[in-house]
């Protein structure tokens, strides 16, 4: 039993080492890495948006907060649908798809950054 455990560790060690390596997103030409970099950039923009949104919601009365929540839900649905359209549908996102995940994540990042700018402009609440 112990031998099987040691063998598993030896076999999995290269996988763990690869997972820890940092991808050079500015210079990679490997599609899976490009996909990962695009997803990471989107996730960072999304975290910024969520932090901004949470701060704005706290400063609104119940009615305005409810309207902003509804607007945000509709915006997320639109963003994701538009990006899926731009990438060519779900088939472009599946296993074996090369650029689809990158295009989708870049689209999400683009829309998310635009939404950040909109919320910053509207930070004082409804006009």
N, C-alpha and C positions, 0 to 999 in steps of 0.2 A: 504494500500500500504506500509506504513512504517513497519507494522508488518511482511510483506513478506520479506522486505529488512533485517530486524533484524534476521528473521529466516534463511535466506540465509547465513548471516554472521556467525551465530552460527553453521550451518551445514558445512560450508567451513573452519572454524577455524582449525579443526584437520588436514585437508589437507594441509593448509598453514604451520602449525607447522611441519608436517612431511617433507615438502619440504625443510625447513630450517635446519633440522638435518643433521649433517655431517656424512657421511658413513665412518666407519673404514675399509678402503680397505685392510688392512693387516690381519684383523681377521674375515671378514665376510664370512659366508657360505651360504648366501641367494642369490640364482642365479640372481634375478633382480639387486641386489646391486653389485654383481660381474660383471655383464654386464655393469652397470653404471661406475664402477671403471675402467674397461678395456677401455671403450669409453673415459673417462676422461684422462687416460694415453696416449691414441692415440692422442687426441686433443692437449695435451701439446707438444708432439713430433712434431705434424704437425705445431703448432705455431712456434716452434724453427726452423723447416725446412723453413717455409715461411720467417722468419726474415733473416736467413742466405742467402737464395736464393735472396731476395730483395737486400741485400748488395752486393752480387756477381754481379748481373745483372747491378747495377749502375756503376761498375768499368770496364765493357766490352764495346768494340766498338759495333756498330750496327750489324755487321755480326755475331760476336761471341754471342751477346745477343740473336739474332734470333735463332741461332742454339741451345743455351741452353734452350730457351723457348720451342722449338720443342722437345728437349730431355726430358724436364721435363713433358710436356704433355703426351708423349709416356710412360714415366716411371709411371706416376700416373695411366694411363689406364692399364698398365701391373700389377702394384701393386694391384689395385682393382680387376682385373680379376683373378689374382693368388689367392688372399685371398678368393674370392667367390668360386673358385675351391676347395680350402683347406677346406672350411666350408661345402661343399657339395651342393652348389647351393642356389638359392634364397629361396627355400622351407625351408631351415634350418634357415632362417632369419626372417620368418614371425611370426605372432601372434601364441603363443603356443610353439614356438621354445624356448628351454631353454638355451642351451650352445652356440648356433649358433652365436648370437650377440657378445658374449664374445670372441669366437675363431676368429671371423672376425676382431674385434677391436684389439686384440693382434697381429694378423698377420699384420694389417696395421701399428701398432706401431713398430713392428720388422723391417719391410721393411723401414719405415720412418727413424728410427734410423740409419739403414745402409746407406740410402741416405744422411743423414746428414754427416756421416763420409766420404762418397765419395766426397761430395761437399767441405768439409773442405780440403781434400787432393788436390782437383782440384781448390782451391780458386784463384790461380794465373791465371786461364784461361787455354785454350787448351795447351797441351804439344807439 
